[in-house]
Amino acid sequence: MGIFSKISSLFSKRKLDAATLDAMSDALIAADIAPEIAADITAKLRAKFRPDADTTETEIKRALADILRPYAEKLTNHKPQITGHAQEKPQVFLVIGVNGAGKTTTIGKLAKQWTDAGKRIVIGACDTFRAAANEQLAEWAARAGAKLICGGKDPAAAAYKTIELAGQENADIVILDTAGRLHNRTDLMDELSKIIRVIKKLDESAPHEILLTLDGTAGQNALNQIEYFNKTAPLTGLIITKMDSTSKGGFLITYAARIPNPESRIPIYAVGMGEKITDLRAFDANEYIEKLLDL
């Protein structure tokens, strides 16, 4: 990522003066940290150094890391990596998000992690709108060693069929792919509600996890997605994709700061760090801060 990749020359003066602090605030905002939070962060940084004191870029970055780390730690997922409902079989994971957020790729990566852990995985093809969606999903399922079930043209019926067959085959986990949908499209959000209602006819506790896939380059728009999707489908976790290539990852700091209540804050389940099937890992607050600050 790198908030400071373009402003390293500012530190040649070795002083954390007003001009440097202003540039620092601008860099935080450019990385999609909200202005009021950027102002609070720079105020905390100012308090750590005397304006006339000689400093180094590394010292300032380390101080910033100490300030930012508590925000990132609020987003850590404390549940087991596979599921918090191990007594239920099959576990049902519903993966949702807007077009292009990386749902299909993420499903393949999740399936690979879990098949490697010895779990029997069934993937349900519930994206009945996008051209070639099933073909893409079939390729990822094959690479992950998971079974793919295609259930026809109706997404809710496809979800029902997948869970029903997965139960008959004693599968451990079901992952349901869904069509990309904009959170402000009422008709598509209503369809998502229908999928959940139909799933509950088979298992009232399902879906056991509802994971929202967010493009790491989406910036502040990602915060709107969390809010609106959560109203329709109560989210249990976030998966952030493309975190290897974005300088916009600061929106996570904004999210952590704006949702102070732990009960209301949705944790980050995993982050995608590349296109390989193994490029999905648990969110690590320290790693995130180090990438954000080029440490």
C-alpha angles and dihedrals in degrees: 000000000000124000091195104043092108101039105047090117089068090073095058087089090061090216126111092214130157094274092052092047091051090051089047091054090049090052091051091050091047087056088057099260107144115254096244091050092046088053091051092049094050090047089055090048091050089054091057096058137042111239091234096045121111111243138172130228089245092053091051093047091050090050090049090049090056090052096046099040096077089057093051093046089060088066098054116123107232095185122099112280094246105037145323092220103063092152091065122080125226100022110213120216117187112199116200140167146119126299113290096014092122102255097147094047091047092051090054091051093048091048091051092052092050098043087051086054089056099259125140106235129196120188121203119212101218097152097101097163111054116084113247091006093132092047091053092047091047090056093051092045091053092049090050095046092241130136118247123211121193114197108187134260101318113080095207092049090049090053092049093049092048095052092043094052092041089056092050090052093047093240118177100214136020119200115195119204116207136193118269110257136179112241090229094057103099095193094054093045089051088054089054089053089052092053090054093047092051092047090055091058087071098037122007091205093054139137087049093187129024109193122192114208112213127190106234090218093058093090118183091358088069089066090057090050092054092051098047099039090049090058091058101032115023102233124224098182148002128229114200115204132196093027090144093066108034133095089188099078093115092092086083089063089051091050093050092048096047096048103054096163109090091208091059097041115097111217126227108254096191144333129230113226102177147342099279117105089242094051097102122095143161116280111262116194095206094049091048093052093046092053092045092054100035091241 
